[in-house]
Amino acid sequence: MNSNSQSANSTDTYSQRLADIVGTAIALLTLILPVFVIAHYSSTNVQNNQQPAIQNVKGSQD
């Protein structure tokens, strides 16, 4: 009965270690990925969305 408990413990240890690694990877992605995405798109939008404050409209005025 003890040998059965030992094999269950080794499987539980492997599963727990795998869960820790996956959880750490998800946590890092959750923290780091949004920062990179925001930095990438904010720098792109600043350059592309520059418009003059006043636009001259040419046409006939009555």
ZINOR-V192866 format. One line per field, one symbol per residue. ss: DSSP state (2 for helix, 1 for strand, 0 for the rest). Layout:
ss->???
This chain:
ss->02222222222222222222222222222222222222222222222200000000000000
